[in-house]
């Protein structure tokens, strides 16, 4: 991690929260209140258990607004744009249902997370033109690639075949 990618390229939002004796209420997306005017195509939700690492995945055509709806994640972004001054550099933040951070990822950035809590629910809101950039249109970077050098909080993660 050499540069603060989050302050240069990646945007972080924290919504206002209404809290009372019943619990909490916050907005994850309202078209007229966010500082960008994209039409999001669809949402995806991922559930995972403790010590799972998902990713590093990304593509070169979609914007993603992501957040952790439940649990706590060590959330990593990696710049995979070959012409960028931050190419293959990474940064991280903690996403949780307590801090409610939402991250806007531009095309060319891979994202990954490690589940720190016993269980997590992670949400993606996707914006792209044309067809959905599924696995065949995505890039995958190895979670422990020494060229990238991510400092993960665990050593022996639970991984999918794709992520191994």
C-alpha positions, -999 to 999 in steps of 0.1 A, spaced: 0 0 0 19 31 -13 -7 57 -20 -41 65 -5 -62 53 -34 -93 61 -14 -86 98 -14 -76 100 -51 -98 76 -71 -123 58 -48 -151 77 -32 -163 68 3 -198 78 16 -213 75 50 -251 79 51 -271 97 78 -287 72 102 -319 75 121 -318 56 154 -344 50 180 -354 22 204 -364 -1 176 -331 0 158 -316 20 129 -327 32 94 -304 45 67 -305 49 29 -280 30 7 -291 48 -25 -313 77 -35 -307 89 -70 -313 126 -63 -291 127 -32 -258 112 -44 -231 132 -61 -232 111 -93 -259 106 -119 -256 70 -131 -284 45 -138 -276 15 -118 -285 -18 -136 -289 -43 -107 -279 -52 -72 -261 -83 -60 -258 -96 -24 -230 -119 -11 -232 -138 22 -200 -153 37 -187 -168 69 -157 -159 90 -122 -162 74 -136 -162 38 -117 -141 13 -136 -132 -19 -118 -117 -48 -98 -99 -61 -122 -94 -90 -131 -65 -113 -137 -54 -148 -130 -24 -171 -166 -13 -178 -186 -11 -145 -190 12 -116 -198 -5 -83 -213 10 -51 -206 -15 -23 -214 -17 14 -215 -42 42 -251 -47 54 -242 -70 82 -209 -80 99 -174 -67 95 -151 -69 65 -115 -61 57 -122 -45 23 -94 -42 -3 -92 -24 -36 -64 -29 -62 -58 -6 -91 -55 -29 -122 -53 -1 -148 -20 -6 -166 -16 31 -175 -22 43 -139 4 57 -116 -11 35 -89 -11 3 -110 -12 -28 -88 -12 -7 -56 -38 -15 -30 -56 1 -1 -81 -11 25 -108 0 48 -131 -17 73 -167 -20 61 -193 -29 87 -229 -26 96 -217 -3 124 -197 23 103 -221 19 72 -194 31 48 -203 28 11 -175 27 -15 -178 38 -51 -154 18 -73 -146 30 -109 -139 6 -137 -104 -10 -136 -103 -15 -98 -105 -50 -83 -121 -55 -50 -119 -81 -24 -128 -87 12 -119 -109 42 -147 -116 66 -137 -106 102 -171 -113 118 -188 -147 122 -211 -139 92 -214 -111 67 -238 -97 41 -221 -76 14 -240 -56 -13 -230 -45 -48 -249 -19 -68 -237 -22 -104 -237 4 -132 -226 -6 -167 -236 -3 -204 -246 -33 -224 -244 -68 -210 -234 -76 -174 -196 -81 -172 -198 -117 -158 -168 -139 -150 -156 -142 -186 -154 -104 -189 -138 -99 -154 -102 -100 -143 -91 -120 -112 -59 -112 -93 -45 -137 -69 -54 -128 -33 -18 -134 -21 2 -122 -52 36 -110 -39 37 -83 -66 7 -67 -50 17 -75 -14 -16 -72 4 -13 -75 42 -43 -97 50 -55 -101 86 -54 -139 83 -30 -164 68 -52 -194 59 -84 -181 43 -114 -201 29 -113 -196 -9 -133 -205 -39 -116 -225 -67 -115 -193 -88 -97 -174 -60 -71 -200 -54 
